[in-house]
Structures are given as C-alpha cells and as structure tokens.
Amino acid sequence: MSPAFKFILIFGVSYLLMSGLYQLVIWAAAPGPDIFTILVAQILPNFIDGIELHSFPSKSGIQIWNNQGALVNIMEGCNGMAVWITLLSFTLAFTGKPKTYLWFLPLSFLLLQIGNILRLITLIQFKIQKPELFEIFHTYLFPAILYAFAFGLMVWWVKLSQLKLKKQ
C-alpha cells in the first residue's frame, strides 16, 4: 500500500470513527447541550463581566445573556471539538513516535481550546460593543483563524515526526 493511500485511509477511518463517537455524545445529551459545549460555556463568565448562562429553548445549546438580554448562542459547533477531531485524525494518519503522541495530543487539545475560548470571548465582546462586526467575524474571520491555527499545529506535528525520523 502506498504511503499516500495509507495516510488517506487512516485519516478517513479515524475521522469517521471519532466524528461518529462525538455524534453519539451529542445524541446522548439531547435535548440539552453536550458536555464539551457546557464546559466551554461555563468558562466564559470568568473572562467577561456581567454575562450569565441560560438554557437555550428548543435547541441543544446555551445562551449567553447580559443585562440587555440574549447575546449569543453557544452550540455544538462552538466548542472546538470538530477542529480537534480533524487535527487528531491528521496526527494519527501522519505517524509519529508513541512518546510524542503522549504529549502532543493533550497539548494540541489544550492549545485549540484556549484559541477557541479566546475566539468566543472576542466574539461576545464584538456582540456587546460592535454588533455590526459580529457576523463577519463569526462566520468568516474567526473560523479561518482557528483552522489556520490547527493547520499550524499539523505542520508542527509533521516537523516533529520528521525530526524523529532523522535521529533514527
């Protein structure tokens, strides 16, 4: 089997498996939000004064409120898990040393979550202070930045893997 085909096969299978497992987590939590969405939302009031979390009627999310009413909805797509599943699948497909996996995978998860939480904090601030900019940042700019950050982590993983091969 060619290395390229092996990469595509491992990436595809791991992505489908992990996405499927995550979908089961989402379904198990229904009609409420999944545990990852809850955890991400619960962090936000520590960084933004005057916001509260409320259950999101008829959807599996959490609403962020301030004294003027509902600001934003934190849904499954806001918790960064889809980005990390993509990164994790890539990391598994681009084989590395087991010891490197042990520190890189938790670190990549932590870094992506920090980036994602900073994204959410900034989006909520835009919604409060510059609501006319919220949609363009929410829909285009911040997803591009988060995926570019994940791509940077992928490049780092490739470089780490290549360093390990050169030392052998």
N, C-alpha and C positions, 0 to 999 in steps of 0.2 A: 504494500500500500504506500502510495506517495506521501511525503510529509504534509503537503498541502491538503490532500484529501483527508488525512488523519486529523489535521487541525480542524477542518470544517466539520467533520463527523463528531469529534469530541465537543467542539463549541456548540453545535446544534443540539446534540443529545443533552448536554448539561444545561443549556439554556432552557430547553423544553421541560426537562425534569424540575429544575428549580422554579421556573415560572409556574408550572403546574402545582408544585408544593405550596408556593406562595398563594396561588389562587385558592387552594384548599383552606389556607389560613384565613383568607378573606371571606370565603363562604361560611366557615365555621363561626366567624364573628357576626355574620349578618343576622339581623338588620343593622347592627351597630358597626362602628369602625373597628378595624383590625388592631392588634396590639402595637404594631410599628407606628401606625398613624397616631394612636393615643400617646405613645411615648414621645414622639416628635412634638405633638401639640402641647403636651404638658411642660416641655422645656421653655416654650416661648414666653410665658408670663414672667419668667426670671430675667428676661432681657428687655421687655417692653412694659413700661409702667402703664397702668390703667386699662389693661385688657383682661378679659375673662373668657373662659371656655364654656361653651354651651353645646348640648347635643344638637345635631343637625336634623331637623324634622324630615322624615321620609327618605333619608339618604344615609349611607354609612360613612359619615364624616363628622367633623367637629367645627362649629362656628366660632370664630374669634370676634368678640364684641368689645367695644369701648363705651363710653358714656353717651355716644351718639347713635348707637345701635350696632347691627351686624356689619362687620368689615369684610372678612374673607371666610371662605370655607376651606378647611384642611381635609382633603380627601386622600384616598389610597395613592394616587399619583404624586402626592406632595411629600411622601415620606422618604424618597430616595432609594427605595428597595429595587425598583426596576433598573435603575442605573447600576446599582451594585451587583445585581444578578448578571447583567451584561458584562461587567468587569470581572466578576468571579468566573464566568464561563470562558472568557478570553484567557484568564490566568490559568485555568485548568487545561485549556487546549494548547497553550504555549508552555509546554512542560518545563518545570524548574525543579530544583532540589527540594526534598521534603522539608528540610530545616528552614529554607527560605519561605515556603508556604506558611509555616507556623507563625512567622512574624508579619509577613506581607499581607496576608488576608485580613487579620484583625485590624492592622494599621490602615489598610485601604478602606475598610468599612468605616472606621473612625474618622478618617480624613474626609470621605464622601459625606458622612453625616454632619460633620462640622460645616463643610461647604454648603450643604443643603439647609441647615438651620440658619446660617448666615443669610442665605438666599431668602428664606421665609421671613426673617426679621426685617430685611431690607424691603421686601415686598409689602409687608404690613406698614412699614414706615411710609412707603410711597402711597399706599392707600389712604393713610391718615393725612399726609402733608401735600402730596401731589397726585391726587387721584386720576388726573388726566394721563399720567405716565404709567399707571399701574398695568394696563392691558398690554402695552408693547413690551414692558419688562417681563411680565408674567408669561406671555405667550412666546416671545421670540428671544430676547436677550439672555435672560437667566437660564432657560433650558440649554441654550447654546454654550453658555459659560460652564454649566455643570457637566455637560457631556464633553466639553473640551478638557476640563479638569480630569474626568475619567479617562479620556484618551491619553493625557499626560501620565497618569498612573500606569496605563498599559505600556507606554513607551518605557517608563522606568522599569517595569517588570521585564520587558524584553532585554533591556540593558543589563539588569541583574542576572538574567538567565544566560546571557552571552558572556558575562564576566566569569560565571561559574564554569562554563564550557572551556574558556581559555586557560583556567587554572588547572584543569584536568590533564 
